[in-house]
Amino acid sequence: MVYRPPNTNVNSFISELEIYTKRCRAKNVLLTKRCRAKNVLLIGDTNIDITKNNATVESYERILAANGMTRKISGYTREEIRAGTLVQSCIDHIYYRGNPETIAGAIIETKISDHYVVAASIRSPNTAFRVDNEEFTYDKTQTNFVKLEEILSAKLDMVTLNEINTVEELYNYIVASYREACRHAKSINVSKQNRNRLRKPWLTDDILKQINNRDKVYKLWKRCTEDQDTKENLKKRYKVIDN
């Protein structure tokens, strides 16, 4: 998973990406098993619009291609209205290195924000699988935030932090402390759920209904962006979802 905030330096991001992808290909570099794996999936929001033809996109895709990564989605992943104009871009990406028959990328045209959902389906080429509508069990991880706060408060006291000499050491200590605290504050429960009910508790039937209504109005507006009534209706729908 990768995310580059829009206000960060894109050239620095591309340089770091090049270093990482080269390391993943190196045979004699001491790396984690995950990084040495033959199959590599890169998925996330880089805020680089690959529908544009410019030096940034060319450099970004050249580095990925040189390290065996191929693009799996090419359509628009973000559509928003700016000053009454529809602005489209592809800033959410899926790149993959491995057997092309084992992966499929998709853009799911239902959204809560201005981004569409992107998805990657990966399977073994020699393994058949079956999906049914019966109940299944899964591990549900829960975080005890009270315990998390207690652990972090004990570890991240000012006396300890002031004894650290460099910014790099301070960063590594904070990250390690947070990871350790998260590990100790988590509990895993085995739950049962119907396959047709895979949704977050906050995603109620009413919210889903409002999202579907907004998407219908949005499709109507795309057909005729000059229709002011549809435009105003769409604005109201977005306000309903935001609230």
N, C-alpha and C positions, 0 to 999 in steps of 0.2 A: 504494500500500500504506500502511496506517495501523495503528498500534498505540498504545493508551493503557493504561499499567499501571494496575491497579485502585487503587493507593495515591496516584495523582495527582489534582489538582483537576478534577472533571468540568466545572465551570462555565468554567474557564479554557480547557479543551479545546474546548468548544462555541464560545466566543468566537473562538478562533483559527481554528476550522473555518469560522465565518461570514466572517471576513476573507478567508480563502483562496478560498472559493466565490464571494464577491462579486468578487474580483479576476479570477477565471477568466471571469467574464461581462463584465467591463469591456472596452470596445472601444479606448479610448485610453490604456491603461496599458501601459508597457513591461514585457513579461513574456516568458518563454521560449515557444518555439513549442508545446511540450508543453502549457503552461497555457492557451494561446490556442485550443487545438484545440476543435472543435465537440463532439466526443465525449469525455466524461470518465467514467472508471471509478474508483469509490472502493470498495476492498475491504480488509477486515482486521478485527481484534479491537479494539473500542472499549471493552469492558467496560461497555456500556450495554445493559441488557436491554429490548429493544423490545417484549417481550410484556407488559410492565407498563404501567399507566396512571398516569403521574405527570408532574410538571412538567418533569423532566429529559428524559424521552422526548419529550414534546410540543415542547419547545424544540429538541431535536436534529433531529427530523423536520421541523419547520416550517422551519428554516433550509435543510435540504437540498431540500425541496420548493420553497421560494421561489427557489432557484437551479437549478431544472429537474431535480433528481436524483430518480429513482424507485427504490423498493425492489424488489429482484429475488428475495429469499428471505425467508420469514416463519416457517419452522418452527424447531424447537429445534436449536441448534447445539452445545449443551453439556448433558450429563446426568451427574450425579455423585451419589454416595451420601453423605449427611450424617446421621450419627446414625441410620443405618438407614432414612432417608427418601430417596426419589428427588427430586432437585432439578433442574428443567429451566429453561433460559433460552436466549435468542437474543441473544448478545453478539458474534457474528461476522457481519458485514454485507456486502452487495453493493448498491451504489447506482450508477445509471448515468444519464448524460444523453446522449441521442442517439436514433437511430432504434430504437424498441422491437423491431423485427423482426430486428435484427442481434445481439441478445444473449439468452442464456438463463442463468439462475442455477440452481445445484443444491447440495443438501446430500448428501454421500456418507456413508452411515451405516456407515462403517468407520473406526475410530479407534485411535490408539496411546495418546494421552493421554485426558483427559476431554472433549476437543473433537472434534466431527466435522469432516471436511474440507469446505470450501466451494469451489465452482468456478464460473467464469464462462466461457461459450463465446461468442466474438465472431466474427462473419464479415461479409463484404461481402454485401449482399442480392442482388447481381447476379453473384456468383462461385460457381460450383459447385466442389466439391472431392471428392477420392476418397481413401479410406484403404485401404491394403492391408497384407498381412503380410510384405512383402518387406523386405530390409535397406535402411536409409537412412543417409545421412551427416549428421553434425551437428558443430558446433563445441563442443568441451569445454574450458572454462576451468579452468586449474589455478593455484593460488597457491603460490609458493615462499616458505614462511614464514620460512626462514632469511634470505633476501634482504629480506623485508618487515621483519624485526626489525632488520637492519643499517641499512636506510634510515631507519626510525623513530628508532633510537638516534642516528643522525647529526643528524637534524632536531630532535628533541625533547630536546636537551641543556639542562641547568638554566641555563647561562649565557644562552642565547638566550631561554628562557622568562622568566627574571627581568628581562629588559630590556623586556618587554611591560608597558604601563602599566595597561590596563583589562581587565576580565573579558571583555568582548565581543571585544576584539582577540585575547585569549588563546584564546578559544573558536574564533574564525574561523581562527586560525593552526593550531591542533591539527587541526581538521576538514580544512583544506586539505592539511596535511602527510600526514594519514592517507590521503586520497583519492589524492594523488600517489604515495604509497608503494604503495598497492594496485595502481595502474595499472602501475607499473614492475615489480611483483613477479608479475604475472600473465602466463601464456603460454596461447596458444590452440592446441589440437591438433584435427585433424579425425579423428573416430572413426566407426566403423560399428557399427550395432546393429540387432537385430531388433526390430520394433515391439512384439512381445509380451514383450520383456525389459527394458522401461523401469523399472528399479528401482535403488535405491541399493545399493552393495555390501554395506552392513551389514544390509540387509533380506533375511535368508536365508530359505530355505524353512521352517526350523524356527520362526523368529519369525512368519512369516505363518500357519503352522499354529496357533501359540499364540494369535495375534490372532483368528483365525476361531473357535477354540474358546471364547475369552472372550466374543466377540460373541454366540455361540449361547446361552451360559449367561445372558448379560445380558438377552437377549430373553425367555428363560424366566422370569427373575426379575421382569421388568416386568409379566408377566401375573399374577403372584402374589407381591407384595412381602412377604407374611407367611411365605412358605416359608423356614424357617431353614436347611435343608440347601442349597437353591439359593443363599441369601445367603452362606453360608460358602464354598461352591464358587466363587462370584464373587470373593470377597475373595482366594482363593488364586490365581485366574487373573490378577487385577491385580498381585499380587506377582510372579508369573512374568514378566509383561511388563516391570514396573519393573526387575527384576533383569537 
